[in-house]
Amino acid sequence: MSEESDITLAIEREDNMRDRQIRRIQASVMDIGGPEVVDCEDCGDEIPEARRRAIPSTKRCISCQTRVERR
């Protein structure tokens, strides 16, 4: 991998982390009762809004929850 590729990858990781933090903060501001989990605690991807509405206490995306249940 070239140095330029490494830098690009590092920037993308930072952007993704910042986006997750912003979503968490926005969810906390919107939900007076406490912070809403918007990112999967296992993979870090955003949990789809439809899933969060259907199961407000969810902490995992469907893929990760399925993996946990199969263990």
CNS distance restraints for C-alpha pairs under 8 A (distance, minus, plus):
assign (resid   1 and name CA) (resid   5 and name CA) 6.14 0.50 0.50
assign (resid   1 and name CA) (resid   6 and name CA) 6.77 0.50 0.50
assign (resid   2 and name CA) (resid   6 and name CA) 6.36 0.50 0.50
assign (resid   3 and name CA) (resid   7 and name CA) 6.22 0.50 0.50
assign (resid   4 and name CA) (resid   8 and name CA) 6.16 0.50 0.50
assign (resid   5 and name CA) (resid   9 and name CA) 6.08 0.50 0.50
assign (resid   6 and name CA) (resid  10 and name CA) 6.16 0.50 0.50
assign (resid   7 and name CA) (resid  11 and name CA) 6.18 0.50 0.50
assign (resid   8 and name CA) (resid  12 and name CA) 6.23 0.50 0.50
assign (resid   9 and name CA) (resid  13 and name CA) 6.26 0.50 0.50
assign (resid  10 and name CA) (resid  14 and name CA) 6.25 0.50 0.50
assign (resid  11 and name CA) (resid  15 and name CA) 6.13 0.50 0.50
assign (resid  12 and name CA) (resid  16 and name CA) 6.16 0.50 0.50
assign (resid  13 and name CA) (resid  17 and name CA) 6.15 0.50 0.50
assign (resid  14 and name CA) (resid  18 and name CA) 6.08 0.50 0.50
assign (resid  15 and name CA) (resid  19 and name CA) 6.09 0.50 0.50
assign (resid  16 and name CA) (resid  20 and name CA) 6.28 0.50 0.50
assign (resid  17 and name CA) (resid  21 and name CA) 6.29 0.50 0.50
assign (resid  18 and name CA) (resid  22 and name CA) 6.15 0.50 0.50
assign (resid  19 and name CA) (resid  23 and name CA) 6.25 0.50 0.50
assign (resid  20 and name CA) (resid  24 and name CA) 6.25 0.50 0.50
assign (resid  20 and name CA) (resid  39 and name CA) 6.87 0.50 0.50
assign (resid  20 and name CA) (resid  44 and name CA) 7.87 0.50 0.50
assign (resid  20 and name CA) (resid  46 and name CA) 7.54 0.50 0.50
assign (resid  21 and name CA) (resid  25 and name CA) 6.21 0.50 0.50
assign (resid  22 and name CA) (resid  26 and name CA) 6.08 0.50 0.50
assign (resid  23 and name CA) (resid  27 and name CA) 6.06 0.50 0.50
assign (resid  23 and name CA) (resid  38 and name CA) 6.79 0.50 0.50
assign (resid  24 and name CA) (resid  28 and name CA) 6.17 0.50 0.50
assign (resid  24 and name CA) (resid  35 and name CA) 7.40 0.50 0.50
assign (resid  24 and name CA) (resid  36 and name CA) 7.20 0.50 0.50
assign (resid  24 and name CA) (resid  37 and name CA) 6.94 0.50 0.50
assign (resid  24 and name CA) (resid  38 and name CA) 6.20 0.50 0.50
assign (resid  24 and name CA) (resid  39 and name CA) 7.64 0.50 0.50
assign (resid  25 and name CA) (resid  29 and name CA) 6.24 0.50 0.50
assign (resid  25 and name CA) (resid  35 and name CA) 7.98 0.50 0.50
assign (resid  26 and name CA) (resid  30 and name CA) 6.20 0.50 0.50
assign (resid  27 and name CA) (resid  31 and name CA) 6.07 0.50 0.50
assign (resid  27 and name CA) (resid  35 and name CA) 6.12 0.50 0.50
assign (resid  27 and name CA) (resid  36 and name CA) 5.46 0.50 0.50
assign (resid  27 and name CA) (resid  37 and name CA) 7.58 0.50 0.50
assign (resid  27 and name CA) (resid  38 and name CA) 7.20 0.50 0.50
assign (resid  28 and name CA) (resid  32 and name CA) 7.05 0.50 0.50
assign (resid  28 and name CA) (resid  34 and name CA) 6.29 0.50 0.50
assign (resid  28 and name CA) (resid  35 and name CA) 4.12 0.50 0.50
assign (resid  28 and name CA) (resid  36 and name CA) 6.01 0.50 0.50
assign (resid  29 and name CA) (resid  35 and name CA) 7.63 0.50 0.50
assign (resid  31 and name CA) (resid  35 and name CA) 6.13 0.50 0.50
assign (resid  31 and name CA) (resid  36 and name CA) 6.70 0.50 0.50
assign (resid  36 and name CA) (resid  56 and name CA) 7.93 0.50 0.50
assign (resid  37 and name CA) (resid  57 and name CA) 7.90 0.50 0.50
assign (resid  37 and name CA) (resid  58 and name CA) 7.36 0.50 0.50
assign (resid  37 and name CA) (resid  59 and name CA) 6.08 0.50 0.50
assign (resid  38 and name CA) (resid  46 and name CA) 5.66 0.50 0.50
assign (resid  38 and name CA) (resid  47 and name CA) 5.45 0.50 0.50
assign (resid  38 and name CA) (resid  48 and name CA) 7.88 0.50 0.50
assign (resid  38 and name CA) (resid  52 and name CA) 7.58 0.50 0.50
assign (resid  38 and name CA) (resid  59 and name CA) 7.80 0.50 0.50
assign (resid  39 and name CA) (resid  44 and name CA) 5.27 0.50 0.50
assign (resid  39 and name CA) (resid  45 and name CA) 5.34 0.50 0.50
assign (resid  39 and name CA) (resid  46 and name CA) 4.21 0.50 0.50
assign (resid  39 and name CA) (resid  47 and name CA) 5.34 0.50 0.50
assign (resid  39 and name CA) (resid  59 and name CA) 7.40 0.50 0.50
assign (resid  39 and name CA) (resid  60 and name CA) 7.39 0.50 0.50
assign (resid  39 and name CA) (resid  61 and name CA) 7.84 0.50 0.50
assign (resid  40 and name CA) (resid  44 and name CA) 4.72 0.50 0.50
assign (resid  40 and name CA) (resid  45 and name CA) 5.47 0.50 0.50
assign (resid  40 and name CA) (resid  46 and name CA) 6.08 0.50 0.50
assign (resid  40 and name CA) (resid  47 and name CA) 5.87 0.50 0.50
assign (resid  40 and name CA) (resid  59 and name CA) 5.64 0.50 0.50
assign (resid  40 and name CA) (resid  60 and name CA) 4.29 0.50 0.50
assign (resid  40 and name CA) (resid  61 and name CA) 5.40 0.50 0.50
assign (resid  40 and name CA) (resid  64 and name CA) 7.88 0.50 0.50
assign (resid  41 and name CA) (resid  59 and name CA) 5.92 0.50 0.50
assign (resid  41 and name CA) (resid  60 and name CA) 5.78 0.50 0.50
assign (resid  42 and name CA) (resid  60 and name CA) 6.63 0.50 0.50
assign (resid  42 and name CA) (resid  64 and name CA) 6.68 0.50 0.50
assign (resid  43 and name CA) (resid  64 and name CA) 7.30 0.50 0.50
assign (resid  45 and name CA) (resid  61 and name CA) 7.50 0.50 0.50
assign (resid  46 and name CA) (resid  61 and name CA) 7.49 0.50 0.50
assign (resid  47 and name CA) (resid  51 and name CA) 6.78 0.50 0.50
assign (resid  47 and name CA) (resid  52 and name CA) 6.76 0.50 0.50
assign (resid  47 and name CA) (resid  60 and name CA) 6.86 0.50 0.50
assign (resid  47 and name CA) (resid  61 and name CA) 5.08 0.50 0.50
assign (resid  48 and name CA) (resid  52 and name CA) 6.47 0.50 0.50
assign (resid  48 and name CA) (resid  61 and name CA) 7.50 0.50 0.50
assign (resid  49 and name CA) (resid  53 and name CA) 6.12 0.50 0.50
assign (resid  50 and name CA) (resid  54 and name CA) 6.13 0.50 0.50
assign (resid  51 and name CA) (resid  55 and name CA) 5.89 0.50 0.50
assign (resid  51 and name CA) (resid  56 and name CA) 7.71 0.50 0.50
assign (resid  51 and name CA) (resid  58 and name CA) 7.85 0.50 0.50
assign (resid  51 and name CA) (resid  61 and name CA) 7.94 0.50 0.50
assign (resid  52 and name CA) (resid  56 and name CA) 4.88 0.50 0.50
assign (resid  52 and name CA) (resid  57 and name CA) 7.44 0.50 0.50
assign (resid  52 and name CA) (resid  58 and name CA) 6.45 0.50 0.50
assign (resid  60 and name CA) (resid  64 and name CA) 5.91 0.50 0.50
assign (resid  60 and name CA) (resid  65 and name CA) 5.56 0.50 0.50
assign (resid  61 and name CA) (resid  65 and name CA) 6.07 0.50 0.50
assign (resid  62 and name CA) (resid  66 and name CA) 5.99 0.50 0.50
assign (resid  63 and name CA) (resid  67 and name CA) 6.30 0.50 0.50
assign (resid  64 and name CA) (resid  68 and name CA) 6.23 0.50 0.50
assign (resid  65 and name CA) (resid  69 and name CA) 6.18 0.50 0.50
assign (resid  66 and name CA) (resid  70 and name CA) 6.26 0.50 0.50
assign (resid  67 and name CA) (resid  71 and name CA) 6.71 0.50 0.50
